[in-house]
C-alpha cells in the first residue's frame, strides 16, 4: 500500500483482526495506519498500525529488526510509553498495533509557538521533558528473565517521537526504529534525513552507545522546546553531524533571556559531549528538573498541559470522525531553518577517526555525491554490528586508587576457597570515550577501597603472627604430652 491509496481501498483492507480506516503517514521503513479492532458485543477500539513497507518486506535483516523492536516495545508497560498491543503478519506484510494517542507531537508544538512568535511556558516544558525522562528510565531499566540488563536504548529521541495527548498525557513512541533503518541499504539515506539533528556525538562517529545517548537527544529536545529554535541544523547531514561532534553550543539564556542559570546548567549538562559528564540516568535528569520546578514554584499537571495544548491547536476531532478526503496533517520538517550551532571549519573526520560504518562517514559520502545504494551495501556488509553493539552502562564515575591485587589479597585471607567457575563470555569492547571506573558499593567495599593497603599489610602480619603462634602451641602440646625419657642407670 502506498500513500496514494484511496479511502475506499483502505477501508476494504483487513490486517488480522484490524480493519484499516485511513493512512496517517508514510515513513522510510513503515506506513502508519489508523485501524479499528472489533470484538464481541459491539466491542471496538481504535489503534495505530505500523506496517513495514511492501518493497522492504523481503529484506530479512530489516524485517527481523522491525519485529525485534516491536517485541521489545510490547514488553514496556509505562504511562509515558505508547503501548504495543499486537504483532502480526499477513500475506508477507509484517505489522504491529499500538495505542492511539489523540494529540500532537512536540515538533508540531514547537512549530506552532514559533509561528506565533511565542515561547512554551517553563512549567509545560518541565512537564513534557520530565514525563519523557520517566518513560525512558523505565525502558533503560528493563531486564531479561535472568535479571540481566537488556541495555535498551531508544536511539531516536526527537520532537516527532514525543506525543502530547489532549488529555495532558505525554508518551514516547518508536523505540528502536532508527536502528532498524540503518540496517537497510535502501533506507539509509532516508534514515539519516531529518534524524541527524538528534544524534549524539558517539552515534555520529559510530562508537558504542548506552542510555546516555538518549539523554543527549532529550537534552536537544529540551533546548529546542525552551527556546523554540533548532539547535543542530546545517546545509547537509554531514555538516549537521559535524556541529554535533564539535560545534559550540550557546547557552539557552542567550536565546531566551528569562531562562535562569540553574536551567541553563541542567540543559548544558545533558548536552555534554563526554557521556561521563552528562546526567548518568534519565531519572537523574528528571529529578534535576523537578528540583528546578520546586525552587521556582512551577506547577506542573496534566490538566494544565491539556488546556495549553487546546489553546494552541483548538479542539481537534478524532481522525475517525473526520471525512476521508480530509487527511490528518503531519507537521513538516522545517528544513529551511538553520540551527544555532555552526559546524566547525573542517577536520572533524581527521580529529575523531570515526568508524567506517558510522553515520557521519555515510553522510560525508552522500555529500560527495557517491551512490547511496553502493555505499550503504558495502558499509553494512562490512560492519553491520557497529550500529548495535551497546557499551555496558556504568551509572557512577569514580577512581579507586587501591590496586586490585592488594584488595584481593586482603579479601582472600578472610574467605573460604570456592570451586572454579566457568569462564565468563568476553565483554564488548568499550571505547575510550565511555570508559569510566565504577565506584564500589556498600560500606565494606568503600572501606576496602580507602584502606586496602593497610588491610593487606595487616592481613599479612596477622597471618604470620597466627602461624608463629600455632607453631608455638604445637610445640608446647607435644612437650607436655610426651615427656622426655628418664635417664638410664649404669
N, C-alpha and C positions, 0 to 999 in steps of 0.2 A: 504494500500500500504506500502511496506517495502523498505528498502534501496537497496535490490537486484532486484527491478523491472527493466525490460529492457526498452530501449528507445522506442521500438515498443509498449509495453504495456502502457507506459506513454503517447505516442502521441495519443493513442486511448481514453484516459481519458478526459472527459469533466466535469468541475465543473461549473454549471451555464453557464455563457457566456464566460468562460475561457477555452481555450484549453491548457492542460498541455503539456509542451515540454520536461522537464527533471527535475530530482531531484537535488537540490543543497546541501542539508544537512538533517540530521535526528537528532532531539533532544529528550530529555526525555519526552517532552509534545507534540511536533508537528513536522511534516515533513515540510521542506521548499522546495517549488517547483517553477520552472520557468514556466510562463504561458503567453499566448497571448490572449488579448481581441480584438475581431473584431467587426466591425460595418458597416454601410452603406458606399457606395462609396469607398470601399477598406480601410476603417479606421482600423488601428491596433495599439495596444500599448502593450508593454511587461510589465508585473508586476511580483511581487513575491507573491506566495500564501503560507500562513501558514495554514496547515490543522491539526486539532487535531488528534493524532494517533488513529487508529481504536480501539485498545484494551483499550483505555481510554474513548471512546465516551459514555460509559454507566455510568461513574462517574458524577453524577449530579452536585456536588459541583465544580468539575474541569471544566466541560463544562460551568457552569454559570460564573465562574471566567474568563475563556477564552473569553467568549462573552462580559462580562462587561468591561474587559480591552481593547478589540478590539473597543468597542464603545467609550471609553474614548480616545484612541489613534486617532480615527476618528474625534474627536472634536478638535484636536490640529492642528492648521494651522500656521506653522512657518518654515522658511527656514532651520533651523537646527534640524528639527524633520522629520523623514520619515513619509510621508503622507499615511494614510489608506484610500483606495478608497471605499471599499465594504465589507460587511459582509454577509455570506450566509450559507445555509445548503442544502445538497443533499444526500438522502439515509442515513441519520443519520450521515453524515460527516460534521462537522462544520468547517468553514474556513473563513479567511478574506484575502483580496487582498490589497497589499500596493505597493508603487512606487519602481521600481527597481533602485538601485544606482550602477553604473558601477565604481567600485573602490576596495579598500582594507580596512580591519578594522585595528584598531590601534594595535591589537595583532600581526597581520602579520608584520606590520611596525617595531614594537619593535624586533620581532624575526629576521627580515632581517638585521637591523643595528647591532644587537648583533652578528649574524653570520659573519658579515664583520668586526667586531671589531671597529665599528664606533659609533657615537653619533648623535642624532637628533639635528640639529641647534636650537638655542633658539627661533629664530623668528617663526619657524614652530611649535615648542612646544606651544608657546603663541597663535598662530593662531588656533590650534586644540582645546586647552582647553578653550579658550575664546568663541569660537563658541559653544562648548558643553555647557558651562555655560549659554549662551544666550538661547539655546533651553530648558534647564532645568528650567530657570527662567520663561519662558513662560508657561511651564506646571505647575509649582508651583503656579503661579498666577491665574490659571483658577477658575472661579466662576460659580455657577449654575444660572438658570434664575432669582432666587430671589436675586442674588447678594452676596450670601454667598460663602466663600472659599470652594473649593472641597477638599482641603488637599491632592492633588495628589502627590504621591512620586513614583519615578521610581523603587527604591528598588533593581535594578540590574545594576547599572552603572559599567561597566567593559570594558577593551580594546576591547573585541569582540563585544560590542554593540555600538561602536562609529565607524561610517563609514566615510572614506575619499574618495571622488569621484575623478576620473581622471580629472575632471573639477575644482578641488580645493575646492569643497563644503565639508562641514562637517555636518553629520546628526546622530541623536540618534535614535536607534531602540529598540523595545521590551519593551515597557512600561508595567510594572506590571507582567511580566511572572514569576518572582521569587516568587511572592505571590501566583500565580496560582499553581505553582509546589508544594509549601509547603502544599497545601490543599489535595494533593493526596498521599495516603499511598503507592501506587505502585511507585511513582516517588520521594519520599522523599530522598532516597539515591542518586539518580541521580541529584536532585536539589542541594544538598549540594556539590557534587563532582564538583570541578572547580569553584564554585561560592563563596566558603567560604573565599577565599583570598581577596574579595572585600566587605565583610560585614562591617558594622560599629560596634563599641563596644556595642551600645544599641541593635542592631539587634541580635548580638551573644547571649546576655543574655535574650532576649525575652522581652525587655521593649518597650513601645510605641515609635513610631518613627515619625519624621516630616521631612521637606525638608532638614534639616541639616544632615540627614543620607546620602542623595545623595551628599552633599558637601564633607563629609568624603571619600566616594567612589571615587569621582572625584579627591580628593587630592591624593589617592593612584595611580590613573592613571597618574596624573601629575608627581608624584615622579618616577614612572617606565618609563615614556616617556622621562624624562630629564636625567635619569641615565642608561637606558636600562638594568635595573636589577629588578628582582622580589622583592617586599617588604615583603609580608606575604606569606610564603610558607614553611610548615613543613611536617614531615613524615606522619601526619594524619590530617583529618579535625579538630579534637578536638584540636590538638596542634597548628594548624594554627589559630583557633579562640582564643586560649589562648594567642598567641602572639599579636593578635589584641587588646585584652582586657587589657593586662598588659605589653607586651614586650617594650623594649626601642628602639625607632626609631632613627637611626643615621642621622645626618644632611646630606642632599643631597650633600653638598660640600665635605664631607669626601669621597664620591664615585667619584664625578666628580669635580675636583679641580677648574675649571673655573667658577663654579656657584657662583654668587655674593651673599653677605649676604642678600640683600633685597629679592632675590628669595628664599633663604633658609627660611627666615621668613614667606613668603607667603605660602610655601608648608607646613611648620610645623604648621602654624595656621590652615590650612584646615584639618590637621590631629590631631587636639586637641581631646583628648578622651572625654572631657567635651563639650557637644554641645554648651553650652553658651559661650565657648571660641573660637569657630570656626567663620568663616565668617557666618553671620546670613542669608544671601541670596546668591544665585548663582550670582546675579548681583554684590554684593559686591566683590566676588572673581574675577569676570571678570574685574571690574574697577581697582582692585589692579594690575592685570596682565597687563592691558593696561597702567597704570602709570609706571610700570616697563619697558615696551617696549619703552615708550616715553623717559624715563630717559636714557636708554642705546641705543637710536636711532635704535631700531629694526624695520624693515619694514615688515609688515605682509600683505599678499594679497593672494587671491585665485589663481592667476596666478603663483606666486612663489611656493605655496604649490603644485599645479598641476605639475609643472616642477620637483619639488623634488620627487614626487611620481613616475613619469616616470623614473627618474634617478635611483630609487631603484628597480623598477619592470619591466621596459621596457614597450613597447606598448602591451597591452593585448587586445585580441579580446573580443567582446561581447559574452556571453555564447551561444546565439542562432546562432552565426556564427561558433562555434566550432563543430566538429563531435560528435555524440552521445557517441562514445566509449572513448572520452577524457573528463573525469569528471572535474568539477571545483574543484580545490584543496582547502581544508579548512586547515587553519593553525593549526597544532597540539598543544595541550596544553603541554608546556614543563614541565611535572610533575617531571622530574628529577632535575629541577632547584631548589635549596634551596633559600628561602627568606633571606633577610638581617636581619630581626628581629627574634631573638631567642625567643622561648616560655619560660615562667617562669618555675622554677623548679617544682612547684606544688602548690596546694591550691587555684586555681582560683575559683573553684566551692564554696568552703567554704567562700572565701572573698567576692564574688559578689552575692551569693544566686540567681542564675538565675531561671527563671520560668520553670515549668515542661515541657512546650511545646517549650522551646527555642531551637534554632539550636545547641547551644553548648551542651545541655543535650542530644539531639538526637545524636550528633557526639560522645559524650562520650559512649553512649550505643552501638553505632556501633564499637567503638574502643574496647569495652569489649566483642565483639563477639555476642551480642544479636541479635535476629531475627528482621530484619528491618520491615517486614510486621506487626508483633505483636506490636512492639514499636510504629510505626507511627500511626497505627489504634487506639491504646489506647490513645496516646497523642492528636491526632486530635479530638477524640471524647470527650475528657475532656475539652480541652481549645482551640478549633478551632479559637476563636475570638482573641486570644492573638497575632496572626500574623498580624491582620488587623485593630487594633484599634489605629489610629494615635493620637498623643498628639496634642492639639491645638498649632499652631505655634505662637511664640512671637518674633517679629522682633527687639525688643530693650531690653536692660538689664539696669535696674536702681532700686534704692530703694527709696521709698517715706517715709520720716521719720514722716510726719504728720499723726496721727491716722485717719482712715477713718471716724469715728464718728464725729470728730471735723470738718473735711471738710464738711460733710453732714449737720451739724448744721448751718454752715455758709451759705451754699447754700440754705437751707430751709427757711432762713429768707428773701430771696430775690425772691422766686418763688411762683407762684400760685399753689394751690393744683391740682393734676392730678387724673383722675379716675383710679381705680385699674386695673392693667393689669394682664392677666393670668400668672400663674407661668411658668417660662421657664423650658424646659427639663433639667435634670441634666447633667452637663458636664462630659466628660470622665475623669477618674482619670489620673492625670499626675504624673509620678514617680519623686522622689526627684532629680534625675539626670537632669531632664529637667525643673524643677520649677524655673522660673525667673519672676521677677516683671516687669510689663510693665511701661514704662516711660510715664507720662501724656503728651498729645499732646496739642499744642496750647499755646498762651501766657497766657490766663486766667487760664488754668489748671496748668501751671508752676508757676504762681504767687500764686495760692491757695496752691500748694504743698509746696512752700517755706515759705509762711506766713499764713498757715492755722490756727495756734493757735491764732495769732494776729487778724485774720479776725473773728474767732469765738468769742473772747473776745470783740472785737469792736462791733460785731453784738449784743451781749448780752447787753452790756452797752447802745448801741443805742436804743435797744428795750425798755429797762427800761426808758430811758430818754423820748422817744416818748410817752410811756404810761403815765408817770407823766405829761408831757405837755398836753396830751389830757384830762387828768382828770382836770387839772387847767383850761383849756379853757372851758370845760363843766360847771365847777362851776361858772366861770365868766359870761358865757352866761346865765345861769339860774338866776343869781343875777340881771342882767340888764333887763331881760325880765319880771321878777315877783318881783317888789319892795316890801319891807316889808309893811304890812298894817299899816294905820295911827292909832295912839293911840285913844281909845275911851274916850269921855268925861264922867264925873261922872254924 
